[in-house]
Structure formats: structure tokens, C-alpha cells
Amino acid sequence: MNEDNFALASKIVSRSYVQQASEIRKQHENLIRQLLEQKRLPDDGWDESTIELLVNDMALMDSNNYPGNCGVGEREARIFSALVAKRHYRFGHGIGRSGDISAIQPKAAGSSLLNKLTNSLALDVLRLAGAQSTASCFVVPIATGMSLALCMSTFAQKKSKRPKYVIWTRIDQKACFKAIILAGFEPVVIENKLEGDELRTDVDAIEDRIKEIGADDICCVMTTTSCFCPRVPDRLEEVAMLCAQYEVPHLVNNAYGVQSTKCMHLLQQAGRVGRVDAYVQSTDKNFLVPVGGAVIAGFNQETIEDIGKAYPGRASATPSLDLFITLLTLGRNGYKKLVQERKDMFTYLKEELEKVAKTYNECLLATPHNPISLGLLLKTK
């Protein structure tokens, strides 16, 4: 309903009632206008009616939803099932084009707008979480492991000859290891050092392997932030300085680290003092959406754009749509509240586990550098 239609409606229904409805409509539209102007998270989360108003309007901007449209191309967003169309708010074109996942589609102005806005909101929340210097990011419809493989493949393309190895600080999680293999590289595993109860990064061993192999034959060094106790986040700053010194790309697996201000601070500091080419985080682990997406981010816009251009073909818009709706529902204040609640619950869990350990003469591992995970030593037979 625009102003002309409201004026016509006032000839059918009482003018005062229509005027009241028109004012409410303007409140919704003002929120949308602010989003389009600022391209950042609203301070307070939106209600569902405002979100659906915007999403439906954007869907109507795509050619498959034009009245009387008859597309004859190979990609016209044809959807057989009305239920499937409804599930996707009638978005069918996906995002990006064959040459760039962030490119605008001529037939899909609405999907392109959704893509751009979601990337802007994701960038805003990464900065809000602690990585203030992040220059660029984009949402990709593949999970963390595949996203890491995409980054590694892009780094290899920028080398004068194809490298053979990825130096990887050990973490017992299959996706990282398989990502290296899938991308066509041989993992060089760096074992962690036991310091007290913590498994920490052996920075000297990383430097030794860089010297031994040679920078030209190394695709990147891959480190990790979020991890299970007794392992703790890698010494990102020291590794970042090494990578800058030897001109080796640095890729960070930040799978579920956005929810931790400590992990995001480590990334911010590493990007400030050294080299961090890209860092990758899962959408489901950090933003409470279904599995299937990741956010690839970094401190150099050109590097992130190169990774986006390396993505083959266009992509599903579903993870972007899920993240877009969720971030608008949360707003800045809602997201900060969730982060604080997680911190409070972690403190509570630690206190209660200490009581359990004392009761049964067990031991809670001292891992102060891990802000996410705790470990209870079970020695009682």
C-alpha cells in the first residue's frame, strides 16, 4: 500500500482509521529506509511483520515474480512446488554469477540486494564481536571445512608455482584435515606443546618447518581459535608475525569463535601486528541458523574479493536469507545480550564443575586461555 492506495482506501473505510494504518506502515518503512541507508545492524531487533514486509518486497524485485513474466533462459528460477516457493519466500535465482559470488544478477535485483545487505550485516556483527579492523566478508553456502578449502585454493592461485604443503597446528577435528586434502595439499602437522594443563602452539616448530620447506612451497599456515579443552586457541599474534616475516599466507579456522570476544580479540590483534589473510566462521555455530553456511572474512578487501571470485558458479541464497532474517531479529542489542549470556553461563559451568570435582576428588583442568571449553579429569576408578 502506497500513499495513493491509502487515499483510495479512505474513500471506502473511515479516513481516520486509514490514516492510523498509514502511520503504522510508515514506521515499518522508516526501519527499512534506515537499513538501506546505514547497511548495519539495527540497535533493536525487528518484529516479524517488518522483516517479512522487506523480504517479500525484495522477492518481488526478482524477474521470476514479475506478473506475466515468461522467461525463456536456462535459469529463470522455475519452482514446481508452491510449498518450496513459499519456504524460500519465492527467491529462486540464488546469489552471485559464474564469475563472482558477490556479483549482481540482472534478472534478480532483489536477490542481489539480499546478498549485499546480508554481507554488510555480517561485517557489522564481526566488528561488533571484536574484530573491528575487518575490511570485508561474504556469506558462502558451504560449511566451514569447504570454505577453508576454497580459501586455500585461492591462495595457491596467487603463487608463482603451485605449492605442495599446508602447515597446520594439530587439532583433532576431521573437517580441517579433510579440507587440506580436498584442496590438493599435503598437511604438515605441528604438534602442540603441553604447558601445565594446556596444549599450546609450538611457534618455534612452525618457523622451523617454514625454513625447511621454503615459503614458495607452502600454501598457507592454518591456525585455530575455537577448540576443545585441553587445547587452547593458537598463538595467533606470534604466528601472524611469522607469516608476515616469511611472506606465507595465514588462514584461521574460527569455526565457532565469533561468540567468544576473546577469540575475536585474538584475530584483531593478529591482523594488527602481522598477517591474517582470511578467517572463516560457521553461520550455524555463531548465529543460530540451520547448518549449511559460513562467513569468510579478512583484513584486506582485495584478498576477500579474490576468494569470492574463485567460487565456481552462482550459489544458493538460503544461508544468506537465514542469516539476514536472524540478524534483523536480534539487532545489535540482542546479539550482545546473547554473547554476555554465554559468558555468564561459562562462568557458572566452571564454578559448578569445580564443586563436582571437589566432591569426587577429581580435577578441573586449568585452561585459562580457552574461553569456550572446559575439561574434567576423571581419575577415579
C-alpha positions in Angstrom: 0.0 0.0 0.0 1.5 3.3 -1.1 0.0 6.8 -0.3 -2.2 6.7 -3.4 -3.7 3.4 -2.4 -4.2 4.6 1.2 -6.0 7.7 -0.2 -8.3 5.4 -2.2 -8.9 3.2 0.8 -10.0 6.2 2.8 -13.0 6.5 0.4 -14.1 3.0 1.4 -13.2 2.9 5.1 -13.2 5.8 7.7 -10.4 8.2 6.9 -9.2 8.3 10.5 -8.8 4.5 10.6 -6.9 4.5 7.3 -4.6 7.4 8.4 -3.8 5.4 11.6 -2.9 2.4 9.5 -0.8 4.6 7.1 1.2 5.9 10.1 2.0 2.4 11.2 3.1 1.5 7.7 5.5 4.5 7.7 7.1 3.2 10.9 7.9 -0.1 9.2 9.2 1.7 6.1 11.4 4.0 8.2 13.1 1.0 9.7 13.7 -0.3 6.2 15.0 3.1 5.0 17.5 3.2 7.9 18.8 -0.3 7.0 19.3 0.7 3.3 21.0 3.9 4.3 23.3 2.6 7.0 23.8 -1.0 6.0 24.4 -2.0 9.6 22.5 -4.0 12.3 19.6 -2.1 13.8 20.1 -1.4 17.5 17.0 -3.3 18.4 15.7 -6.3 16.7 12.8 -6.0 14.3 9.4 -7.7 14.6 8.4 -10.4 12.2 6.0 -8.3 10.2 8.6 -5.7 9.3 11.1 -8.4 8.3 8.5 -10.2 6.1 7.5 -6.9 4.6 11.1 -6.2 3.4 11.8 -9.8 2.4 8.6 -10.1 0.3 9.3 -6.7 -1.3 12.8 -7.9 -2.3 11.4 -11.1 -3.7 9.1 -9.1 -5.9 12.1 -7.4 -7.4 13.2 -10.7 -9.0 12.1 -11.4 -12.5 10.6 -14.8 -11.7 8.0 -12.9 -9.6 7.0 -10.3 -12.3 3.3 -10.6 -13.2 3.0 -12.1 -16.7 6.7 -12.8 -17.0 7.7 -15.7 -19.3 11.4 -16.4 -19.1 13.0 -18.5 -21.8 16.5 -18.8 -20.5 18.1 -21.8 -18.8 17.9 -20.1 -15.4 14.6 -18.5 -14.8 14.0 -19.6 -11.2 11.3 -22.0 -12.1 9.9 -23.7 -9.0 7.4 -26.5 -9.4 6.3 -26.9 -5.8 4.3 -24.0 -4.2 5.4 -25.2 -0.8 9.1 -25.0 -1.8 8.5 -21.5 -3.3 6.8 -20.4 0.0 9.7 -21.9 2.1 12.2 -19.7 0.2 9.9 -16.6 0.1 9.9 -17.1 -3.7 13.6 -16.3 -4.1 14.8 -18.7 -6.8 17.8 -17.1 -8.6 20.4 -17.7 -5.9 23.3 -15.2 -5.4 26.2 -14.1 -7.5 27.2 -15.0 -11.0 29.5 -17.6 -12.6 32.5 -15.2 -12.2 31.9 -13.9 -8.7 29.7 -14.9 -5.8 29.2 -11.3 -4.8 28.2 -10.1 -8.3 24.8 -8.6 -9.1 22.4 -10.6 -11.2 20.5 -8.7 -14.0 17.3 -10.8 -13.5 17.5 -10.8 -9.7 17.7 -7.3 -8.2 16.0 -8.5 -5.1 18.3 -11.5 -4.5 21.3 -9.3 -5.2 20.1 -6.7 -2.7 19.6 -9.5 -0.2 23.2 -10.7 -0.8 24.7 -7.3 -0.4 22.7 -6.4 2.7 23.5 -9.8 4.4 27.2 -9.4 3.8 27.0 -5.8 5.2 25.2 -7.1 8.3 27.7 -9.9 8.7 30.6 -7.5 8.5 29.0 -5.3 11.1 28.5 -8.1 13.6 32.1 -9.4 13.1 33.3 -5.9 14.0 30.9 -5.7 16.9 32.2 -9.0 18.2 35.7 -7.7 18.4 37.5 -7.8 15.1 37.0 -4.1 14.4 39.5 -3.9 11.6 37.8 -6.5 9.4 37.7 -5.0 5.9 35.4 -7.3 4.1 33.4 -10.5 4.3 30.8 -12.6 2.4 28.4 -15.4 3.3 29.0 -18.6 1.4 26.6 -21.5 1.2 29.1 -24.1 2.3 30.1 -25.0 5.8 33.5 -24.3 7.5 35.6 -27.1 6.0 34.6 -26.4 2.4 35.2 -22.7 3.0 38.7 -23.4 4.3 39.4 -25.4 1.1 38.1 -22.6 -1.0 40.5 -20.2 0.7 43.5 -22.5 0.3 42.7 -23.0 -3.4 42.6 -19.2 -3.8 45.9 -18.7 -2.0 47.6 -21.3 -4.3 46.5 -19.4 -7.4 48.4 -16.3 -6.3 51.7 -18.2 -6.0 54.2 -18.2 -8.9 54.1 -22.1 -8.8 51.6 -24.4 -7.2 52.7 -25.1 -3.6 52.5 -28.6 -2.1 52.1 -28.1 1.7 49.8 -26.6 4.3 51.4 -26.1 7.8 48.6 -27.0 10.2 48.7 -26.8 14.0 47.1 -30.0 15.1 43.5 -30.1 16.2 41.7 -33.4 16.4 38.8 -32.4 14.1 38.4 -34.1 10.8 37.0 -31.2 8.7 40.2 -29.2 8.9 42.4 -32.2 7.8 40.0 -33.2 5.0 39.8 -29.6 3.8 43.6 -29.6 3.2 43.4 -32.9 1.4 40.4 -31.8 -0.7 42.2 -28.7 -1.8 45.1 -30.8 -3.1 47.8 -30.2 -0.4 49.8 -32.3 1.9 49.3 -31.4 5.6 52.4 -30.7 7.7 51.1 -31.3 11.2 52.6 -29.3 14.0 52.1 -31.0 17.4 51.1 -28.8 20.3 53.2 -28.3 23.4 51.9 -29.2 26.9 52.2 -26.2 29.1 50.6 -27.0 32.5 47.2 -28.5 31.6 47.0 -26.7 28.3 48.1 -27.8 24.8 49.6 -24.6 23.2 51.1 -23.6 19.8 54.7 -24.6 19.2 55.6 -21.4 17.3 59.3 -22.5 17.0 58.3 -25.7 15.3 56.2 -23.7 12.8 59.2 -21.5 12.0 61.5 -24.5 11.6 59.2 -26.1 9.1 58.8 -22.9 7.1 62.6 -22.6 6.8 62.9 -26.3 6.0 60.2 -26.4 3.3 60.6 -22.9 1.9 57.9 -20.2 1.6 57.3 -20.8 -2.1 56.2 -24.4 -1.5 53.7 -23.5 1.4 50.2 -22.7 0.5 49.5 -21.3 4.0 49.7 -21.8 7.7 46.4 -22.8 9.1 45.7 -22.0 12.8 42.6 -22.4 15.0 40.8 -20.2 17.6 37.8 -22.1 18.9 38.6 -25.6 20.1 38.0 -28.2 22.8 39.9 -28.3 26.0 42.7 -29.1 26.9 43.8 -27.5 23.6 43.5 -23.7 23.6 43.4 -21.1 20.8 46.6 -20.8 18.8 49.1 -18.1 19.5 47.7 -16.1 16.6 49.8 -12.9 17.1 53.1 -14.8 17.0 52.1 -16.9 14.1 50.8 -13.9 12.2 54.2 -12.1 12.7 55.9 -15.3 11.4 53.7 -15.4 8.3 54.4 -11.7 7.6 58.1 -12.2 8.1 58.3 -15.2 5.7 55.6 -14.0 3.3 53.4 -17.0 3.9 49.6 -16.7 3.8 47.8 -17.2 7.1 44.3 -18.8 7.3 42.4 -19.0 10.6 39.7 -21.6 11.4 37.4 -19.5 13.6 34.5 -22.1 13.3 32.6 -21.1 16.5 34.8 -18.2 17.6 32.5 -15.2 16.8 30.5 -15.9 20.0 33.8 -15.5 22.0 35.1 -12.0 22.4 38.4 -13.5 23.4 38.8 -15.3 20.1 37.7 -12.2 18.1 40.2 -10.1 20.1 43.0 -12.6 19.2 42.1 -12.2 15.5 42.0 -8.4 15.8 45.4 -8.3 17.4 46.9 -10.8 14.9 45.7 -8.7 12.0 47.2 -5.6 13.6 50.7 -6.9 14.3 51.1 -9.5 11.5 49.4 -11.3 8.6 45.9 -12.8 8.6 44.8 -13.4 5.0 41.3 -14.8 5.9 39.4 -16.2 8.8 36.4 -18.5 8.5 33.4 -19.0 10.8 30.3 -21.2 10.7 26.9 -19.5 10.5 25.0 -22.2 12.5 27.5 -22.2 15.4 27.6 -18.5 15.8 24.3 -17.1 14.6 21.7 -19.8 15.5 20.6 -20.8 11.9 20.5 -24.2 10.2 23.7 -25.8 9.1 25.0 -25.0 5.6 26.8 -21.7 5.6 29.9 -19.8 6.6 31.3 -16.3 6.6 34.7 -15.8 5.0 36.3 -12.6 6.3 39.6 -10.8 6.4 41.5 -7.6 6.9 42.3 -7.0 3.3 39.4 -6.3 1.0 41.2 -7.4 -2.2 42.1 -10.8 -0.7 38.5 -11.5 0.3 37.2 -10.4 -3.1 39.7 -12.8 -4.8 38.2 -15.7 -2.7 34.7 -14.7 -3.7 35.7 -14.7 -7.4 37.2 -18.2 -7.0 33.8 -19.7 -6.0 32.7 -21.7 -9.1 29.2 -20.7 -10.4 26.4 -18.9 -8.6 25.3 -20.0 -5.2 22.3 -20.8 -3.0 20.8 -17.8 -1.3 19.3 -19.9 1.6 22.1 -19.4 4.1 22.1 -15.7 3.3 18.4 -15.4 3.8 18.5 -17.3 7.1 21.3 -15.1 8.4 19.6 -11.9 7.2 16.4 -12.7 9.0 18.1 -13.8 12.1 20.4 -10.8 12.4 17.5 -8.4 11.9 15.5 -10.3 14.6 18.4 -10.0 17.0 19.7 -6.5 16.4 22.9 -5.2 18.0 21.5 -5.3 21.5 20.1 -8.8 21.1 23.4 -10.2 19.8 25.3 -8.5 22.6 22.9 -10.0 25.1 23.5 -13.5 23.8 27.2 -13.0 24.0 27.0 -11.9 27.6 24.7 -14.7 28.5 27.2 -17.2 27.0 30.0 -15.7 29.2 27.8 -15.8 32.3 26.9 -19.5 31.6 30.5 -20.4 31.0 31.4 -18.9 34.4 28.6 -20.7 36.1 29.5 -24.0 34.4 33.1 -23.6 35.6 32.0 -22.9 39.2 29.7 -25.9 39.3 32.2 -28.3 37.7 34.8 -27.2 40.4 32.2 -28.2 43.0 31.7 -31.6 41.3 35.5 -32.1 41.1 36.0 -31.3 44.8 33.1 -33.6 45.8 34.5 -36.6 44.0 38.2 -35.8 44.5 38.7 -35.1 40.8 40.4 -32.2 39.0 39.1 -29.5 36.7 41.8 -28.7 34.2 43.4 -25.3 34.4 42.9 -23.9 30.9 42.6 -20.1 31.3 43.4 -19.5 27.6 40.3 -21.4 26.4 37.2 -19.2 26.8 34.8 -21.8 25.4 35.6 -25.3 26.6 36.3 -26.9 30.0 37.8 -30.3 30.8 37.3 -32.5 33.9 40.0 -35.1 34.7 38.4 -38.4 35.6 40.9 -40.5 37.5 38.6 -42.2 40.0 38.2 -45.9 39.2 
